[in-house]
Amino acid sequence: MHTFRFFNAFLPHNDQIAARFYNLFKLPGEIVDRSPELLKLWRERIRYRHDLEMLDDHMLRDIGLSRETALREAQKPFWRT
């Protein structure tokens, strides 16, 4: 709440503009706070995609995937879902 008072001193008295300005500075803090979760998710995706790439055709059929689908998934960058 103190942050709004600080930003309101420099902005016109429009709550919507102040909220947007506040959120602009809040976002990097949230990214830093969530970075351990994000790194864990990315590591899991890397491991999952590597394991998927290593499966043979018989194992892929068992889980209902074609070789092409598995390779397409395995080649995605780790930050993409």
C-alpha positions as CSV (number, residue, x, y, z in Angstrom):
1,M,0.0,0.0,0.0
2,H,2.9,2.4,0.7
3,T,4.0,1.9,-2.9
4,F,0.9,3.4,-4.3
5,R,1.4,6.6,-2.2
6,F,5.0,6.9,-3.5
7,F,4.0,6.5,-7.1
8,N,0.9,8.7,-6.7
9,A,3.2,11.6,-5.7
10,F,4.7,11.5,-9.2
11,L,1.6,10.6,-11.3
12,P,-1.7,12.3,-12.0
13,H,-4.3,11.3,-9.5
14,N,-5.6,8.4,-11.7
15,D,-5.8,5.1,-9.9
16,Q,-5.6,3.1,-13.1
17,I,-2.4,4.8,-14.2
18,A,-0.9,4.4,-10.8
19,A,-1.8,0.7,-10.7
20,R,-0.2,0.1,-14.1
21,F,3.0,1.9,-13.0
22,Y,3.1,-0.1,-9.8
23,N,2.6,-3.4,-11.7
24,L,5.4,-2.5,-14.0
25,F,7.8,-2.4,-11.1
26,K,6.2,-5.3,-9.2
27,L,6.7,-7.7,-12.1
28,P,10.5,-8.1,-11.8
29,G,10.2,-8.9,-8.1
30,E,7.6,-11.6,-8.8
31,I,9.9,-13.1,-11.4
32,V,12.7,-13.3,-8.9
33,D,10.4,-14.7,-6.2
34,R,9.2,-17.4,-8.6
35,S,12.5,-18.2,-10.2
36,P,13.2,-21.4,-8.1
37,E,9.8,-22.8,-9.3
38,L,10.5,-21.8,-12.8
39,L,14.0,-23.3,-12.8
40,K,12.6,-26.6,-11.5
41,L,9.9,-26.6,-14.2
42,W,12.5,-26.0,-16.9
43,R,14.7,-28.8,-15.6
44,E,11.8,-31.2,-15.6
45,R,10.9,-30.3,-19.2
46,I,14.5,-30.8,-20.3
47,R,14.7,-34.2,-18.6
48,Y,11.2,-35.3,-19.8
49,R,12.0,-34.3,-23.4
50,H,15.4,-36.0,-23.3
51,D,13.8,-39.2,-22.0
52,L,11.1,-39.0,-24.6
53,E,13.7,-38.7,-27.4
54,M,15.4,-41.8,-26.1
55,L,12.3,-44.1,-26.2
56,D,12.2,-46.7,-28.9
57,D,9.2,-47.1,-31.3
58,H,7.7,-50.0,-29.2
59,M,7.7,-47.8,-26.0
60,L,6.3,-44.9,-27.9
61,R,3.4,-47.0,-29.2
62,D,2.8,-48.2,-25.6
63,I,2.2,-44.6,-24.6
64,G,0.3,-43.7,-27.7
65,L,2.8,-41.4,-29.5
66,S,4.3,-41.6,-32.9
67,R,8.0,-41.1,-33.5
68,E,7.2,-37.7,-35.2
69,T,5.2,-36.4,-32.3
70,A,7.8,-37.5,-29.8
71,L,10.6,-35.8,-31.8
72,R,8.5,-32.6,-32.3
73,E,8.0,-32.5,-28.5
74,A,11.6,-33.3,-27.7
75,Q,12.9,-30.5,-30.0
76,K,10.9,-27.8,-28.3
77,P,12.9,-25.3,-26.3
78,F,12.6,-25.8,-22.5
79,W,10.7,-22.6,-22.0
80,R,7.8,-23.6,-24.3
81,T,4.9,-25.7,-23.2
